[in-house]
Amino acid sequence: MKSPAGSAAKDYAPLAERLRPRTLGEVIGQQHLLGEGMALRLAFETGQPHSCIFWGPPGVGKTTIARLMADAFDAQFIAISAVLGGVKDIREAVERAQAALGSLLGARRTIVFVDEVHRFNKSQQDAFLPHVESGLFTFVGATTENPSFEVNSALLSRAAVYVLQPLSEVDLKQIVAKAIVVGSLPAIENEAVERLVAYADGDARRLINTLETLAVGAGSEKMALITDAWLLKVLGERLRRYDKGGEQFYDTISALHKSVRGSDPDASLYWFARMLDGGADPRYLARRLIRMAAEDVGLADPRALRLALDANEVYERLGSPEGELALAECLVYLAMAPKSNAVYKAFNEARAFVKEDGTRPVPMHLRNAPTKLMKELDYGKGYRYAHDEDGGFAAGERYLPDGMPPPGFYRPVQRGLEIRIADKLEELRRLNNQQN
């Protein structure tokens, strides 16, 4: 029988703690890992823990699952925060793991959980390797960053990576229903639940903390029902999960660039607005517009590059929010412009060719001859000055190194101005062939 003091302590525990799953069956979400027959579920059922890294956004259950692993395997649980900890904490964890293995009461496994493991530098991450290798403890890391970039390859090779997903609307609604019962909250009308779920944006921690705040406010006003109108009043401007420098940032800019390349102005504006709303620097976006103009529009519409540079200049003069309209105008233009990556591909092919090819000498007729000696050595001899030729073109003249066949790097597409460029290139080749 629980003591009254223990019961009171439970009642006053934070809502997040009262809602924390105590068994694997209570976990909401992540069924692609925890469902029947899934990899992580099998580890729990077989009683065979293994080192792993949980990668996912905040509030999706990384710490909860790690704690459940310790309970399921009857293991000592040691938590280290990479934000606050260091080598000293790692050393202490090793000592505690060694003590648990050598205990007179019986050997016991240890799980060392490192939150925000990407915050540890290379040497700190390396400190885990010999102990993971020897089996002294099971290493479990949690990170919101892509472990491919942020975790040492040596540690990564010794740990399975599990990708946790943001909680779905269905998952979040289950949490709301559970919180109403466990937290003794007032009833919440359906429209308010929808708004709360949208506000949480896949983050259970954000949802639960918001519910706890609302419970206090509703209690003080003796409300029997939390309405959508009241929720709007107290919630303020909706916050969104957005990482200015991490994985989500690069995913979003990738979506923006591909929407422009795909000639979808609505999608382009959507991702552009998402990035601005999430705090992305408009100057960064302006630079990306210049890149898009050069890479994806190219010579199909050379005006696009000039427009991107102009939009950049307008933003520098006006700043936010006025200058953002110029960027949006450029964005729509780029989305609707004819597309060609012919120059982009030609440049990359030329660089790759030069990197692999030998250093071919410059043909004598193309060499510069600023001195008398150079002229005597035939530098520049036989060069035909194109402006003095018919049509400003020296038909039959060669400009590549001797013995090098035409590589054909530049292949204009049949879109925009490059249609005319392709016609011109074909005519010049015809004139060259007549001379050969």
HELIX and SHEET records of a PDB file:
HELIX    1   1 PRO A    4  TYR A   12  1                                   9    
HELIX    2   2 LEU A   15  LEU A   19  1                                   5    
HELIX    3   3 LEU A   24  GLU A   26  5                                   3    
HELIX    4   4 GLN A   31  LEU A   34  1                                   4    
HELIX    5   5 ALA A   39  THR A   46  1                                   8    
HELIX    6   6 LYS A   62  ALA A   72  1                                  11    
HELIX    7   7 VAL A   87  LEU A  101  1                                  15    
HELIX    8   8 VAL A  117  ARG A  119  5                                   3    
HELIX    9   9 LYS A  122  ASP A  126  1                                   5    
HELIX   10  10 LEU A  129  SER A  134  1                                   6    
HELIX   11  11 PRO A  147  GLU A  150  1                                   4    
HELIX   12  12 SER A  153  LEU A  156  1                                   4    
HELIX   13  13 GLU A  169  VAL A  182  1                                  14    
HELIX   14  14 ASN A  190  ALA A  200  1                                  11    
HELIX   15  15 ALA A  204  SER A  220  1                                  17    
HELIX   16  16 ASP A  228  LEU A  235  1                                   8    
HELIX   17  17 GLU A  247  ARG A  261  1                                  15    
HELIX   18  18 PRO A  265  ASP A  277  1                                  13    
HELIX   19  19 PRO A  282  MET A  292  1                                  11    
HELIX   20  20 ALA A  293  VAL A  297  3                                   5    
HELIX   21  21 GLY A  298  ALA A  300  5                                   3    
HELIX   22  22 ARG A  303  LEU A  318  1                                  16    
HELIX   23  23 GLU A  322  MET A  336  1                                  15    
HELIX   24  24 ALA A  342  GLU A  356  1                                  15    
HELIX   25  25 MET A  364  LEU A  366  5                                   3    
HELIX   26  26 LYS A  372  GLU A  376  1                                   5    
HELIX   27  27 ALA A  386  ASP A  388  5                                   3    
HELIX   28  28 ASP A  390  GLY A  392  5                                   3    
HELIX   29  29 GLU A  418  GLN A  435  1                                  18    
SHEET    1   A 5 GLN A  76  SER A  81  0                                        
SHEET    2   A 5 THR A 110  ASP A 115  1                                        
SHEET    3   A 5 THR A 138  THR A 143  1                                        
SHEET    4   A 5 CYS A  52  TRP A  55  1                                        
SHEET    5   A 5 ALA A 160  VAL A 163  1                                        
SHEET    1   B 2 ALA A 187  ILE A 188  0                                        
SHEET    2   B 2 LEU A 225  ILE A 226  1                                        
END                                                                             
